[in-house]
Amino acid sequence: RRARRHRLRGSGVGRLSEEKRGLGVSAEGGDAALGRAARLRDTLVFGAVALAWLALDTLTKGYFNGSFAVGEVAGGPFLGLVRFRLVHNTGAAWGMFGDSTFLLGVVSIAVCLVLVAYLFFLSPRPGMLEVVGVALVVAGGLGNAFDRFTLGYVVDFIEPVFIDFPVFNVADIGVTCGFVLFVAGMILAYRRADREAAALAEGSVGPQAPGDGGEGPGER
């Protein structure tokens, strides 16, 4: 009878162990499925935002470059802020790196590749701000790079009139706003990771039962 009880107890422990292992495998499979779904969502959002912004940049550049002469004012000023004036830029902002358009195009492509590699291969769990930010930066960088490689200059047409500021385009707006969103997303991600690590550390310690860690009256 005692041997039978031992056999029953052992079989019960074995079943519990198998159930625990099964639950662990199920949890790992669920986490993997959620990770794949998140990656798919990030890829779709990235592609949609990048393609939409690149299309907007290409259409606006084509319109102004095909409809107006260089230096011609196409409209404005609007609300005393900006006007549309066509400019061909062979360098960077404020005339820096003039006539280095091909090199600047190569740099733009390299930066885009680095950001895409970080977002999809190095970042463990990118947030939506990071995804949208990188998409805007990549769209803007590719838009200006295509101009440099195909035209030999970048088509700019948005000119601020209330401050001394370089003429820019839709691609430049994407790069600037995208970089701000990307940095904000990284800061929020780091803060979230710190909160999760702190919560995990508190959960692993847990509350101590009364008398734990102390000496009982018979231990002195």
Secondary structure as the mmCIF struct_conf table of DSSP 4:
data_model
#
loop_
_struct_conf.conf_type_id
_struct_conf.id
_struct_conf.beg_label_comp_id
_struct_conf.beg_label_asym_id
_struct_conf.beg_label_seq_id
_struct_conf.end_label_comp_id
_struct_conf.end_label_asym_id
_struct_conf.end_label_seq_id
HELX_RH_AL_P HELX_RH_AL_P1 ARG A 2 SER A 67
BEND BEND1 PHE A 68 PHE A 68
TURN_TY1_P TURN_TY1_P1 VAL A 70 GLY A 71
STRN STRN1 VAL A 73 PHE A 78
TURN_TY1_P TURN_TY1_P2 LEU A 79 LEU A 81
STRN STRN2 VAL A 82 ASN A 89
BEND BEND2 THR A 90 ALA A 92
HELX_RH_3T_P HELX_RH_3T_P1 ALA A 93 GLY A 95
TURN_TY1_P TURN_TY1_P3 MET A 96 ASP A 99
HELX_RH_AL_P HELX_RH_AL_P2 THR A 101 ALA A 117
HELX_RH_PI_P HELX_RH_PI_P1 TYR A 118 LEU A 122
BEND BEND3 PRO A 124 ARG A 125
HELX_RH_AL_P HELX_RH_AL_P3 MET A 128 THR A 150
TURN_TY1_P TURN_TY1_P4 LEU A 151 LEU A 151
BEND BEND4 GLY A 152 TYR A 153
STRN STRN3 VAL A 154 PRO A 160
BEND BEND5 VAL A 161 ILE A 163
STRN STRN4 PHE A 168 PHE A 168
HELX_RH_AL_P HELX_RH_AL_P4 VAL A 170 VAL A 205
HELX_LH_PP_P HELX_LH_PP_P1 PRO A 207 ALA A 209
TURN_TY1_P TURN_TY1_P5 PRO A 210 GLY A 213
BEND BEND6 GLY A 214 GLY A 214
TURN_TY1_P TURN_TY1_P6 PRO A 217 GLY A 218
#
